[in-house]
Amino acid sequence: MDWKSKAREYRAIWVLLGLFAAAGIVVLAFCLGNVRSLPDVVGRTLTAQEQTEVIARNSPLTQYVYLTPNAGFPREGKIDAITIHHMAGDLSLEQLGAEFALADRRASANYGVDRYGGVGLYVEEQNRAWTSSNVDNDNRAVTIEVANDVNGGDWHVSDASYEALIELCVDICRRNGIDALVYTGDDSGNLTTHNMFADTDCPGAYLESRLRDIADKVNQQLNASD
């Protein structure tokens, strides 16, 4: 190989290295930009005052707060639906927060309900949780993960969880101007489930069998308040 050929080869290598370096800078800048764009209350332990301020913007039923970075900031569009999920396990509010804190899991929900009826907040309502395997639905719906008190079978949930779920749905509807929850059995209604958007058993047979009852009980309370 003559020196001209070697020079061309070296130039090609340096061009490739330069392109790789430029691409790396772009990716790094994008990542840093995303980090900077996260709200200050996301991804860390909050002070008591900060928790009070966050809860004031969301459901007053909230008892535990951990705001995960696994979300879209802010959500696009108006909240007009609720999507119910189950945890496929008996997780505490803190355990669910720890799961949602994992960056590689890329999952979250706006709220969680534990087996005792406690309510946790993980993504503020103004932001989009990564819950339903469907961006459009997660942009319009507040998503709720409910703990199971039995693993497997029909994935039963406790009475305390069930009543807290209904109370939370009523609160979400009132604050977001949702006049009624409509369950149709598919995604044409505004009370939906994970398996309407993805190939999954979520929210489990028990909750799925109670969706019409959930809608009826929520609407009774909404009508009574009207």
C-alpha positions as CSV (number, residue, x, y, z in Angstrom):
1,M,0.0,0.0,0.0
2,D,1.5,3.4,-1.0
3,W,1.5,6.4,1.2
4,K,-1.5,8.0,-0.5
5,S,-3.7,5.0,0.2
6,K,-2.5,5.0,3.8
7,A,-3.3,8.7,4.1
8,R,-6.8,8.2,2.7
9,E,-7.4,5.3,5.2
10,Y,-6.2,7.4,8.1
11,R,-8.5,10.2,7.0
12,A,-11.4,7.9,6.8
13,I,-10.7,6.5,10.3
14,W,-10.5,10.0,11.8
15,V,-13.7,11.0,10.1
16,L,-15.5,8.0,11.6
17,L,-14.0,8.8,15.0
18,G,-15.2,12.4,14.6
19,L,-18.7,11.2,13.7
20,F,-18.9,8.9,16.7
21,A,-17.7,11.6,19.0
22,A,-20.3,14.0,17.7
23,A,-23.0,11.5,18.1
24,G,-21.9,10.9,21.7
25,I,-22.0,14.6,22.4
26,V,-25.5,14.8,21.0
27,V,-26.7,11.8,23.1
28,L,-25.1,13.2,26.2
29,A,-26.6,16.7,25.7
30,F,-30.0,15.1,25.2
31,C,-29.7,13.1,28.4
32,L,-28.5,16.1,30.4
33,G,-31.4,18.1,28.9
34,N,-33.9,15.5,30.1
35,V,-32.4,15.5,33.6
36,R,-32.6,19.2,33.8
37,S,-36.2,19.2,32.6
38,L,-37.4,16.9,35.4
39,P,-39.3,18.7,38.1
40,D,-37.2,19.2,41.2
41,V,-39.5,17.0,43.3
42,V,-38.9,14.0,41.1
43,G,-36.7,11.1,42.0
44,R,-35.8,12.0,45.6
45,T,-37.1,11.9,49.2
46,L,-39.3,15.0,49.8
47,T,-39.4,17.1,52.9
48,A,-42.7,17.2,54.8
49,Q,-43.5,20.6,53.3
50,E,-42.8,19.4,49.8
51,Q,-45.0,16.4,50.3
52,T,-47.8,18.6,51.5
53,E,-47.5,20.8,48.5
54,V,-47.5,17.8,46.1
55,I,-50.5,16.2,47.7
56,A,-52.4,19.6,47.5
57,R,-52.0,19.3,43.7
58,N,-53.3,15.8,43.6
59,S,-55.6,13.5,45.6
60,P,-55.9,14.5,49.3
61,L,-56.3,10.7,49.9
62,T,-52.6,10.3,49.3
63,Q,-50.6,8.9,52.3
64,Y,-47.3,8.2,50.7
65,V,-45.3,10.1,48.0
66,Y,-42.4,9.0,45.9
67,L,-42.3,10.7,42.5
68,T,-40.5,8.5,39.9
69,P,-38.7,9.9,36.8
70,N,-40.4,7.1,34.8
71,A,-43.0,9.4,33.4
72,G,-43.8,12.0,30.7
73,F,-43.6,15.6,31.8
74,P,-46.2,16.9,31.4
75,R,-49.1,14.8,30.1
76,E,-50.5,15.8,26.8
77,G,-54.3,16.4,26.8
78,K,-57.0,16.6,29.4
79,I,-57.7,13.9,32.0
80,D,-61.0,12.2,31.1
81,A,-60.5,8.5,32.0
82,I,-59.3,6.2,34.7
83,T,-57.4,2.9,34.0
84,I,-57.2,0.2,36.6
85,H,-54.3,-2.2,37.0
86,H,-53.3,-4.8,39.6
87,M,-49.8,-5.2,41.1
88,A,-49.8,-9.0,40.5
89,G,-48.5,-9.1,44.1
90,D,-49.0,-7.8,47.6
91,L,-46.6,-4.8,47.6
92,S,-46.6,-2.0,50.2
93,L,-46.7,1.6,49.0
94,E,-43.0,1.8,49.7
95,Q,-42.2,-1.4,47.8
96,L,-44.2,-0.2,44.8
97,G,-42.3,3.1,44.9
98,A,-39.0,1.2,44.9
99,E,-40.1,-0.7,41.8
100,F,-41.0,2.4,40.0
101,A,-37.7,4.0,40.9
102,L,-35.8,1.5,38.7
103,A,-34.9,3.3,35.5
104,D,-34.5,0.1,33.5
105,R,-38.0,-1.1,34.5
106,R,-39.6,1.9,32.6
107,A,-42.9,1.5,34.5
108,S,-45.0,3.7,36.8
109,A,-48.5,4.6,37.7
110,N,-50.1,7.8,39.0
111,Y,-51.4,6.0,42.1
112,G,-51.1,2.8,44.0
113,V,-53.5,1.3,46.6
114,D,-52.1,-1.2,49.1
115,R,-54.0,-4.1,50.7
116,Y,-55.0,-2.0,53.7
117,G,-56.5,0.8,51.6
118,G,-53.5,3.2,51.8
119,V,-52.9,5.4,48.7
120,G,-49.5,6.2,47.2
121,L,-48.7,8.8,44.6
122,Y,-45.9,8.1,42.1
123,V,-46.6,10.3,39.1
124,E,-48.5,13.6,39.6
125,E,-51.8,13.8,37.8
126,Q,-50.4,16.6,35.6
127,N,-47.8,14.1,34.2
128,R,-48.2,10.9,32.2
129,A,-47.5,7.7,33.9
130,W,-46.0,4.7,32.0
131,T,-48.6,2.1,32.9
132,S,-50.9,0.9,30.1
133,S,-48.5,0.1,27.2
134,N,-50.4,2.8,25.3
135,V,-49.2,6.4,25.2
136,D,-52.5,7.8,24.0
137,N,-54.4,6.2,26.9
138,D,-51.8,7.1,29.5
139,N,-52.0,10.7,28.3
140,R,-55.8,10.8,29.0
141,A,-56.1,8.5,32.0
142,V,-55.2,8.6,35.6
143,T,-53.7,5.1,36.2
144,I,-54.1,3.1,39.5
145,E,-52.2,0.0,40.6
146,V,-54.1,-2.1,43.2
147,A,-52.4,-4.6,45.5
148,N,-53.6,-8.3,45.6
149,D,-54.2,-10.0,48.9
150,V,-53.9,-13.4,47.1
151,N,-51.3,-14.2,44.5
152,G,-52.6,-16.1,41.5
153,G,-56.0,-17.5,40.9
154,D,-58.4,-14.6,40.3
155,W,-55.9,-12.2,41.8
156,H,-58.3,-11.1,44.6
157,V,-58.0,-7.7,46.3
158,S,-59.0,-7.0,49.8
159,D,-62.3,-5.2,50.7
160,A,-60.1,-2.3,52.1
161,S,-58.3,-2.0,48.7
162,Y,-61.6,-2.1,46.8
163,E,-63.3,0.6,48.9
164,A,-60.2,2.8,48.7
165,L,-60.1,2.3,44.9
166,I,-63.7,3.5,44.6
167,E,-63.1,6.5,46.9
168,L,-60.0,7.4,44.9
169,C,-61.9,7.2,41.6
170,V,-64.6,9.5,43.0
171,D,-62.0,12.0,44.1
172,I,-60.2,11.9,40.7
173,C,-63.5,12.4,38.8
174,R,-64.6,15.3,41.0
175,R,-61.3,17.2,40.7
176,N,-61.0,16.7,37.0
177,G,-64.6,17.4,36.0
178,I,-65.4,13.8,34.9
179,D,-69.2,13.7,35.2
180,A,-69.5,9.9,35.1
181,L,-67.4,6.7,34.7
182,V,-68.6,4.7,31.7
183,Y,-67.6,1.0,31.5
184,T,-68.3,-0.6,28.1
185,G,-66.0,-3.6,28.2
186,D,-63.6,-2.0,25.7
187,D,-61.5,1.1,25.3
188,S,-64.5,3.1,24.1
189,G,-65.5,3.9,27.7
190,N,-63.6,6.0,30.1
191,L,-63.2,3.3,32.8
192,T,-60.6,1.0,31.2
193,T,-58.1,-1.7,32.1
194,H,-54.6,-2.6,31.0
195,N,-55.7,-5.6,29.0
196,M,-57.7,-3.4,26.7
197,F,-54.4,-2.0,25.4
198,A,-51.9,-4.9,25.7
199,D,-51.8,-8.7,25.8
200,T,-51.9,-9.1,29.5
201,D,-54.1,-10.5,32.3
202,C,-54.0,-7.3,34.2
203,P,-56.0,-6.3,36.2
204,G,-56.8,-9.9,37.1
205,A,-60.1,-11.7,37.0
206,Y,-61.4,-10.3,40.3
207,L,-61.1,-6.6,39.5
208,E,-62.2,-7.2,35.9
209,S,-65.5,-8.8,37.2
210,R,-66.2,-5.8,39.4
211,L,-65.7,-3.0,36.9
212,R,-69.4,-2.4,36.3
213,D,-69.9,-2.3,40.1
214,I,-67.0,0.2,40.4
215,A,-68.5,2.5,37.8
216,D,-72.0,2.2,39.4
217,K,-70.7,3.0,42.9
218,V,-68.5,5.9,41.7
219,N,-71.4,7.4,39.7
220,Q,-73.8,7.1,42.7
221,Q,-71.4,9.2,44.8
222,L,-70.9,11.7,42.0
223,N,-74.6,12.0,41.5
224,A,-75.2,12.4,45.2
225,S,-72.7,15.2,45.4
226,D,-74.4,17.0,42.4
